[in-house]
Amino acid sequence: TMSCDERVVFLNERYGTFYNTAKAQLMVESEVCKISFFEAENKKLSRLCAKCEWGNETTCQQMVDYLLLSYKTPNRKEMVYMMEKPGCVLPKKLSKYMSNLI
């Protein structure tokens, strides 16, 4: 049996299905794949340092909120975007501890 990631690669190589399209298809068809595809992203999002300074006296969470209100997109998308900025990411060793304090 194939893992969800292996199935995505298979669909891409065999049928030329784009990776995102294959993932979306598997997420609809399989609850197990839906959970596994979000697992890595959820781990990354748990490292958002909401109170860290983004810049210009603005916190990372304030910037997420600003993007959410300005562009009317899902909160998850803004958080993923903010994770691109190194100052908004907690080090892996501290993320579990700090997320309980913030």
C-alpha positions in Angstrom: 0.0 0.0 0.0 1.2 3.5 -0.8 1.5 6.4 1.6 -0.3 9.6 0.8 2.9 11.3 -0.4 3.8 8.3 -2.6 0.3 8.4 -4.1 0.8 12.1 -5.0 4.0 11.3 -6.7 2.4 8.3 -8.5 -0.5 10.5 -9.8 2.0 13.1 -11.0 4.3 10.6 -12.7 1.7 8.3 -14.1 -1.0 10.8 -15.2 0.8 14.2 -15.1 -1.5 15.4 -12.4 -0.1 18.5 -10.7 1.1 17.9 -7.1 -1.4 20.4 -5.6 -4.3 18.9 -7.6 -3.3 15.4 -6.6 -3.0 16.4 -2.9 -6.4 18.1 -3.1 -8.0 15.0 -4.7 -6.5 12.7 -2.0 -7.6 15.1 0.8 -11.2 14.8 -0.5 -11.0 11.0 -1.0 -9.2 10.1 2.2 -9.4 11.4 5.7 -6.0 9.9 6.5 -4.4 11.8 3.7 -6.2 15.0 4.7 -4.7 14.8 8.2 -1.2 13.8 7.0 -0.9 16.7 4.5 -1.8 19.2 7.2 0.5 17.7 9.8 3.7 19.3 8.5 2.1 22.6 8.0 0.5 22.5 11.5 3.9 21.8 13.0 5.3 24.8 11.1 2.4 27.0 12.2 2.9 26.1 15.8 6.2 27.8 15.7 4.7 31.3 14.9 6.0 33.7 17.4 2.9 35.9 17.7 4.5 38.4 20.1 7.8 38.7 18.2 8.5 41.9 16.4 7.8 41.8 12.7 9.1 45.3 12.2 8.0 48.9 12.5 6.8 48.3 16.0 4.4 45.7 14.8 4.2 42.1 16.1 4.0 39.1 13.9 0.4 38.4 15.0 -0.6 42.0 14.3 0.7 41.5 10.8 -1.2 38.3 10.4 -4.4 40.2 11.5 -3.7 43.0 9.1 -3.3 40.7 6.2 -6.4 38.8 7.1 -8.5 42.1 7.3 -6.9 43.6 4.2 -7.1 40.7 1.8 -10.0 38.6 3.3 -8.1 35.4 3.0 -8.1 32.5 5.5 -6.0 33.0 8.6 -4.0 29.9 7.9 -2.7 31.5 4.7 -1.5 34.6 6.5 0.2 32.6 9.2 2.1 30.5 6.5 3.1 33.8 4.8 4.5 35.2 8.1 6.5 32.0 8.7 8.6 33.1 5.7 10.0 35.9 7.9 12.7 34.5 10.2 11.9 36.8 13.1 8.4 35.3 13.3 9.6 31.8 13.8 10.5 30.3 17.2 13.5 27.9 17.3 12.3 24.3 17.2 13.6 23.7 20.8 11.6 26.6 22.2 8.4 26.4 20.2 6.6 23.9 22.4 7.6 25.7 25.6 7.0 29.2 24.3 3.7 28.5 22.6 2.3 27.7 26.1 3.4 31.1 27.4 2.2 33.2 24.5 
